Structures are given as structure tokens and as C-alpha cells.
Amino acid sequence: WSTAPFKSQNMALNSFVTADGLEMGRAQVVQAEAALVEPSVQMNPILLKPTGDMESQVIVNGRVFGTLPASEYYRRKQELFPAVRAAYTALDRQFDRIVLEGAGSPAEINLRDGDIVNMGLAELVNAPVLLVGDIDRGGVFAQLYGTVALLQPEERARVVGTVINKFRGDKTILDPGVVMLEERSGIP
């Protein structure tokens, strides 16, 4: 399958300039390279580059949209949603599979309204969701279970599995927690 990465909104100071002179997040460039495809701003239509504690330069489709305080960006991000939809649609026509990456947590209940990067995007494109927890941060079972618990029922139904990232060592020590998580969440 031909595969492309997609992160509708990324926040990073480090950007990459594409062959056509447009700016995108470096993480999506690395992901494109791993997929053996040319990086394109369609893989990261919105890039937020922090310029201070509460504002960011907003890059849309590789070009500067403006520098906005966080509160104004959240008020205006729905007007940027057509750019997200168009980028995804263009990739969907070109590739067999698109791997969507969320930002932060899908259970950021304070940001649920107008979500354009996590469960809102998964719903828009009818995508199944794998929920990934990072064991190095500690509390991975609480991360995964708590996230599932905070999702709306229709969002929870999209979650087809959980993944524990960065585990090293004897898996048999982890197994009882995995079994308990599966029993409590109903998700493999």
C-alpha cells in the first residue's frame, strides 16, 4: 500500500522547507521519508510555531497565515478547517492508506468543541483509532484507561486498540496490567 502521514495541526519550532518553498513540521517530513514518499504540506496543513507563552505564528498550507494569541487561534480555527479537509482529501486521492496522528490527547475535554486534529478528525474521515500510551512517562495504564473513560461513547467506539509504547524488559511483568486494562476498557 502506498502510505502517507497526516497531522492536521502540529506545534513545533523546527520546520522544514519543501522543494516548492513551503513550510511544514519536521516530524511529518521524517514520517514521509519513512513511508518513502516526498514530503508535502498536505501532510501537515497547519503548523503552529510558538513565538511566546501565549501566541504562535500560524502556518497554513506552508504559508504564514499570521501570528495569533492562543485564544484567537481557538476562536478562528474553524475557518482553517477547510484547509485541513482539502489536504486530507488530496492525500486520500493519492495514497492507499493515510496514517493520522493526533496532537496532545484525544480526551482534552476542554478542546473537544471544534476539534480538528484528534477525534473530530477521526470522525470526519471515519477512521479507526489506536490509542498509544508512553510507558516512559509513567502511569501508562491510567493514561490509557483515563483517556478511554473521558471519550464520548461515539468516540470510544472508534478505538480499536491500545498500544503501550517504549516498553522494554520482561513482558510477563506487564501482562496482568494489560489483561486488567482490556477487561475494564473492553478494548484490546
C-alpha positions in Angstrom: 0.0 0.0 0.0 1.2 3.5 -0.7 1.1 5.3 2.6 1.3 8.9 3.7 1.4 10.6 7.2 -1.1 13.2 8.2 -1.1 15.5 11.2 -3.6 18.3 10.6 -2.2 20.6 13.3 1.3 20.4 14.6 3.1 22.6 17.1 6.9 22.9 16.6 9.6 25.5 16.3 11.6 23.3 13.9 10.2 23.4 10.4 11.2 22.1 7.1 11.0 23.9 3.7 9.7 21.7 0.9 11.1 21.6 -2.6 8.4 24.1 -3.6 9.4 26.5 -0.9 6.6 25.8 1.6 6.9 25.2 5.3 5.8 22.1 7.3 6.6 20.3 10.5 9.9 18.2 10.5 8.1 15.3 12.2 5.9 14.8 9.1 9.0 15.0 6.9 10.6 12.2 8.8 7.4 10.2 8.6 7.2 10.9 4.8 10.7 9.7 4.4 9.9 6.5 6.4 6.9 6.0 4.0 9.3 6.5 1.0 7.3 9.5 -0.3 8.0 13.1 -1.0 7.1 15.5 1.9 4.2 17.7 1.2 2.5 20.4 3.2 -0.7 18.4 2.7 0.7 16.1 5.3 0.7 19.0 7.8 -1.7 21.7 6.7 -1.5 23.7 10.0 1.8 24.3 11.7 1.9 26.4 14.9 5.3 27.9 15.7 5.3 29.4 19.2 6.5 33.0 19.4 5.8 33.5 23.1 4.0 31.9 26.0 0.5 32.5 24.6 0.9 33.1 20.9 2.1 31.3 17.8 2.9 32.0 14.2 0.2 30.1 12.2 1.4 28.5 9.0 -1.4 27.2 6.7 -0.6 25.1 3.7 3.0 26.1 4.1 2.5 29.9 4.1 2.3 32.3 7.0 -1.3 33.0 8.0 -0.5 35.3 10.8 0.7 35.5 14.4 -2.2 34.8 16.8 -2.7 34.7 20.6 -3.8 31.2 21.6 -7.3 32.4 22.4 -7.8 34.0 19.0 -6.4 30.9 17.3 -9.0 28.7 19.1 -11.8 31.2 18.1 -10.7 31.1 14.5 -9.5 27.6 13.9 -12.8 26.5 12.4 -12.1 28.9 9.5 -8.9 26.9 8.9 -10.8 23.6 8.9 -11.4 23.7 5.1 -7.6 23.7 4.6 -7.4 20.5 6.7 -10.2 18.8 4.9 -8.8 19.8 1.4 -5.3 18.5 2.4 -6.7 15.2 3.7 -8.9 14.8 0.6 -5.9 15.4 -1.7 -3.8 12.8 0.1 -6.7 10.3 0.1 -6.9 10.5 -3.7 -3.2 9.9 -4.0 -2.5 7.2 -1.4 -4.0 3.8 -0.4 -3.5 4.5 3.4 -3.1 7.6 5.5 -1.8 7.4 9.0 -3.4 10.1 11.1 -1.5 11.4 14.1 -3.4 13.4 16.7 -1.9 16.1 18.9 -1.8 16.1 22.7 -4.6 13.8 23.8 -7.9 12.8 22.2 -9.5 13.3 25.6 -8.7 17.0 26.0 -12.3 17.7 27.0 -11.7 21.5 27.2 -10.8 21.4 23.5 -13.4 19.0 22.2 -15.6 21.7 20.6 -14.1 22.4 17.2 -11.5 19.7 17.3 -9.7 19.5 14.0 -6.9 17.2 15.0 -8.0 14.3 17.2 -11.3 12.5 17.5 -13.1 15.2 15.5 -10.8 14.5 12.5 -11.2 10.7 13.0 -14.9 11.1 12.9 -14.8 13.3 9.8 -12.8 10.8 7.8 -14.4 7.7 9.5 -11.0 6.4 10.8 -10.4 3.7 13.3 -8.3 4.8 16.3 -5.3 3.2 18.0 -4.7 4.9 21.4 -1.0 5.0 22.2 0.4 5.4 25.8 4.1 6.1 26.5 5.3 3.9 29.3 8.4 6.1 29.9 6.2 8.9 31.3 4.8 6.6 34.0 1.2 5.7 34.7 0.6 4.2 31.3 -2.5 2.2 32.4 -4.0 5.3 33.9 -3.2 7.2 30.8 -5.0 4.7 28.5 -7.9 3.9 30.8 -8.5 7.6 31.7 -8.4 8.6 28.1 -11.0 6.0 27.1 -13.2 6.9 30.1 -13.2 10.6 29.1 -14.2 9.9 25.5 -17.8 10.3 24.3 -19.5 7.0 23.6 -19.3 7.5 19.8 -15.6 8.4 20.1 -14.9 5.4 22.3 -16.5 3.2 19.6 -13.7 4.3 17.2 -10.9 3.0 19.4 -10.0 -0.4 18.1 -7.0 -1.0 20.3 -4.5 0.4 22.7 -0.7 0.3 22.3 1.9 0.6 25.1 4.9 2.4 23.5 8.6 2.1 24.5 8.2 -1.0 26.8 11.5 -2.8 27.4 12.0 -5.8 29.6 10.1 -8.9 30.7 6.6 -8.6 29.1 5.2 -11.1 31.6 5.5 -8.4 34.3 3.3 -6.2 32.1 0.8 -8.8 31.2 -1.5 -8.6 34.3 -2.0 -4.9 33.7 -2.7 -5.4 30.1 -5.4 -8.0 30.9 -6.9 -5.7 33.5 -6.9 -2.8 31.1 -8.6 -4.9 28.4 -11.2 -6.1 30.9 -12.0 -2.6 32.2 -12.0 -0.8 28.9 -13.4 -3.5 26.7 -10.7 -2.6 24.1 -7.8 -4.9 23.1 
